[in-house]
């Protein structure tokens, strides 16, 4: 697989794999608030996760706006912003019991409530847009770790889909995926020939 920071095609391929995205969400532990059937994050939450300044996120947005909009970045204002704020306030007012995910989400959004109340425009990221930022950021250790997790999960997912055998010590080598597919095609053909003989 090519370097995700340089290949928009590789990023798009990963972001279009909904099963892998779901697995990444489960394994990563960075929880968003469900709004309009998608997990949402604010720019400051994304910046905080990657341990970068919000201006860095702004630069990534400026340089890759079309790609990020495609992956789920949206700007809220007016009625939609009010609905989003109301949704957050309603979520924060709920009883959470002992659900650790709810407590984590409340902490994430609770820290932002004052700034959210003062803003008239707000950029939000879906989970895919958040992952896309992580694949574009080059100067963040957390983004580098995220890319590593993404690649591990996607490669494992592809590997299971192709038969569940891990034969390569370094799955991240450039030719791994094409080699795994060739091996699968060859072994499938060999099995077909063997059973017909």
PENOR-V377365 format. One record per residue. N is the residue number from 1. RES is the residue in three letters. PHI is phi as a letter, one per 30 degrees, with the letter a starting at -180 (none if undefined). D_CENTER is the distance of its C-alpha to the mean C-alpha in Angstrom with 2 decimals. Layout:
# PENOR-V377365
n->N res->RES phi->PHI d_center->D_CENTER
n->N res->RES phi->PHI d_center->D_CENTER
This chain:
# PENOR-V377365
n->1 res->UNK phi->none d_center->17.29
n->2 res->UNK phi->d d_center->17.56
n->3 res->UNK phi->d d_center->16.09
n->4 res->UNK phi->d d_center->12.61
n->5 res->UNK phi->d d_center->13.84
n->6 res->UNK phi->c d_center->16.71
n->7 res->UNK phi->c d_center->15.82
n->8 res->UNK phi->d d_center->14.40
n->9 res->UNK phi->d d_center->15.36
n->10 res->UNK phi->d d_center->13.38
n->11 res->UNK phi->d d_center->10.14
n->12 res->UNK phi->d d_center->11.22
n->13 res->UNK phi->e d_center->12.22
n->14 res->UNK phi->d d_center->8.99
n->15 res->UNK phi->d d_center->7.30
n->16 res->UNK phi->d d_center->10.65
n->17 res->UNK phi->c d_center->10.66
n->18 res->UNK phi->d d_center->10.10
n->19 res->UNK phi->d d_center->11.64
n->20 res->UNK phi->d d_center->9.47
n->21 res->UNK phi->d d_center->6.25
n->22 res->UNK phi->d d_center->8.77
n->23 res->UNK phi->d d_center->9.90
n->24 res->UNK phi->d d_center->6.90
n->25 res->UNK phi->e d_center->6.99
n->26 res->UNK phi->d d_center->10.68
n->27 res->UNK phi->d d_center->10.92
n->28 res->UNK phi->d d_center->9.00
n->29 res->UNK phi->i d_center->11.17
n->30 res->UNK phi->c d_center->9.59
n->31 res->UNK phi->c d_center->10.81
n->32 res->UNK phi->c d_center->11.00
n->33 res->UNK phi->c d_center->14.11
n->34 res->UNK phi->d d_center->14.56
n->35 res->UNK phi->b d_center->16.28
n->36 res->UNK phi->h d_center->17.39
n->37 res->UNK phi->i d_center->15.53
n->38 res->UNK phi->b d_center->11.98
n->39 res->UNK phi->d d_center->10.36
n->40 res->UNK phi->b d_center->11.20
n->41 res->UNK phi->b d_center->11.23
n->42 res->UNK phi->c d_center->13.99
n->43 res->UNK phi->d d_center->14.32
n->44 res->UNK phi->d d_center->16.17
n->45 res->UNK phi->d d_center->13.64
n->46 res->UNK phi->d d_center->10.99
n->47 res->UNK phi->d d_center->14.04
n->48 res->UNK phi->d d_center->15.18
n->49 res->UNK phi->e d_center->12.15
n->50 res->UNK phi->d d_center->12.44
n->51 res->UNK phi->h d_center->16.20
n->52 res->UNK phi->b d_center->17.06
n->53 res->UNK phi->d d_center->19.26
n->54 res->UNK phi->d d_center->18.16
n->55 res->UNK phi->d d_center->20.26
n->56 res->UNK phi->d d_center->17.92
n->57 res->UNK phi->d d_center->15.10
n->58 res->UNK phi->e d_center->17.95
n->59 res->UNK phi->d d_center->18.85
n->60 res->UNK phi->d d_center->15.44
n->61 res->UNK phi->d d_center->15.63
n->62 res->UNK phi->d d_center->19.22
n->63 res->UNK phi->d d_center->18.77
n->64 res->UNK phi->b d_center->15.88
n->65 res->UNK phi->e d_center->16.49
n->66 res->UNK phi->d d_center->16.86
n->67 res->UNK phi->d d_center->13.65
n->68 res->UNK phi->d d_center->11.66
n->69 res->UNK phi->d d_center->13.93
n->70 res->UNK phi->d d_center->13.33
n->71 res->UNK phi->d d_center->9.55
n->72 res->UNK phi->k d_center->10.59
n->73 res->UNK phi->d d_center->12.09
n->74 res->UNK phi->b d_center->15.42
n->75 res->UNK phi->c d_center->18.48
n->76 res->UNK phi->c d_center->20.45
n->77 res->UNK phi->a d_center->24.17
n->78 res->UNK phi->h d_center->27.25
n->79 res->UNK phi->d d_center->27.08
n->80 res->UNK phi->d d_center->23.33
n->81 res->UNK phi->d d_center->22.89
n->82 res->UNK phi->d d_center->25.66
n->83 res->UNK phi->d d_center->24.10
n->84 res->UNK phi->d d_center->20.81
n->85 res->UNK phi->d d_center->22.96
n->86 res->UNK phi->d d_center->25.15
n->87 res->UNK phi->d d_center->22.29
n->88 res->UNK phi->d d_center->21.16
n->89 res->UNK phi->d d_center->24.84
n->90 res->UNK phi->d d_center->25.47
n->91 res->UNK phi->d d_center->22.61
n->92 res->UNK phi->d d_center->23.92
n->93 res->UNK phi->d d_center->27.41
n->94 res->UNK phi->d d_center->26.66
n->95 res->UNK phi->d d_center->27.98
n->96 res->UNK phi->c d_center->25.28
n->97 res->UNK phi->i d_center->27.47
n->98 res->UNK phi->c d_center->25.99
n->99 res->UNK phi->d d_center->22.43
n->100 res->UNK phi->d d_center->20.44
n->101 res->UNK phi->d d_center->17.17
n->102 res->UNK phi->d d_center->19.31
n->103 res->UNK phi->d d_center->20.95
n->104 res->UNK phi->d d_center->17.78
n->105 res->UNK phi->d d_center->16.55
n->106 res->UNK phi->d d_center->20.15
n->107 res->UNK phi->d d_center->20.28
n->108 res->UNK phi->d d_center->17.23
n->109 res->UNK phi->d d_center->18.71
n->110 res->UNK phi->d d_center->22.29
n->111 res->UNK phi->d d_center->22.17
n->112 res->UNK phi->c d_center->21.42
n->113 res->UNK phi->e d_center->23.88
n->114 res->UNK phi->d d_center->26.63
n->115 res->UNK phi->d d_center->24.73
n->116 res->UNK phi->d d_center->23.21
n->117 res->UNK phi->d d_center->26.80
n->118 res->UNK phi->c d_center->28.08
n->119 res->UNK phi->d d_center->25.70
n->120 res->UNK phi->c d_center->26.59
n->121 res->UNK phi->b d_center->23.42
n->122 res->UNK phi->b d_center->19.80
n->123 res->UNK phi->d d_center->16.60
n->124 res->UNK phi->b d_center->13.65
n->125 res->UNK phi->c d_center->9.95
n->126 res->UNK phi->d d_center->8.26
n->127 res->UNK phi->d d_center->4.95
n->128 res->UNK phi->d d_center->4.35
n->129 res->UNK phi->d d_center->6.53
n->130 res->UNK phi->d d_center->5.27
n->131 res->UNK phi->d d_center->2.91
n->132 res->UNK phi->d d_center->6.22
n->133 res->UNK phi->e d_center->8.26
n->134 res->UNK phi->d d_center->7.57
n->135 res->UNK phi->d d_center->8.68
n->136 res->UNK phi->c d_center->11.52
n->137 res->UNK phi->d d_center->12.84
n->138 res->UNK phi->c d_center->15.75
n->139 res->UNK phi->c d_center->17.62
n->140 res->UNK phi->b d_center->15.44
n->141 res->UNK phi->d d_center->15.86
n->142 res->UNK phi->d d_center->12.80
n->143 res->UNK phi->d d_center->10.72
n->144 res->UNK phi->d d_center->12.92
n->145 res->UNK phi->d d_center->12.36
n->146 res->UNK phi->d d_center->8.57
n->147 res->UNK phi->d d_center->9.44
n->148 res->UNK phi->d d_center->12.10
n->149 res->UNK phi->d d_center->10.26
n->150 res->UNK phi->e d_center->8.02
n->151 res->UNK phi->d d_center->11.47
n->152 res->UNK phi->e d_center->13.34
n->153 res->UNK phi->d d_center->11.58
n->154 res->UNK phi->d d_center->11.68
n->155 res->UNK phi->d d_center->15.21
n->156 res->UNK phi->d d_center->16.28
n->157 res->UNK phi->d d_center->15.19
n->158 res->UNK phi->d d_center->17.18
n->159 res->UNK phi->d d_center->19.91
n->160 res->UNK phi->d d_center->20.42
n->161 res->UNK phi->d d_center->20.55
n->162 res->UNK phi->c d_center->23.17
n->163 res->UNK phi->k d_center->25.32
n->164 res->UNK phi->i d_center->23.79
n->165 res->UNK phi->c d_center->25.73
n->166 res->UNK phi->c d_center->24.52
n->167 res->UNK phi->c d_center->27.26
n->168 res->UNK phi->c d_center->25.71
n->169 res->UNK phi->d d_center->25.68
n->170 res->UNK phi->c d_center->23.20
n->171 res->UNK phi->d d_center->20.51
n->172 res->UNK phi->d d_center->18.95
n->173 res->UNK phi->d d_center->22.18
n->174 res->UNK phi->e d_center->22.06
n->175 res->UNK phi->c d_center->23.99
n->176 res->UNK phi->e d_center->22.41
n->177 res->UNK phi->d d_center->20.77
n->178 res->UNK phi->d d_center->23.85
n->179 res->UNK phi->d d_center->26.14
n->180 res->UNK phi->d d_center->24.55
n->181 res->UNK phi->d d_center->24.92
n->182 res->UNK phi->e d_center->28.48
n->183 res->UNK phi->d d_center->29.36
n->184 res->UNK phi->d d_center->28.22
n->185 res->UNK phi->d d_center->30.24
n->186 res->UNK phi->d d_center->33.18
n->187 res->UNK phi->d d_center->33.30
n->188 res->UNK phi->d d_center->33.05
n->189 res->UNK phi->d d_center->35.89
n->190 res->UNK phi->d d_center->37.87
n->191 res->UNK phi->d d_center->37.64
n->192 res->UNK phi->d d_center->38.84
n->193 res->UNK phi->d d_center->41.73
n->194 res->UNK phi->d d_center->42.61
n->195 res->UNK phi->d d_center->42.88
n->196 res->UNK phi->d d_center->44.99
n->197 res->UNK phi->d d_center->47.48
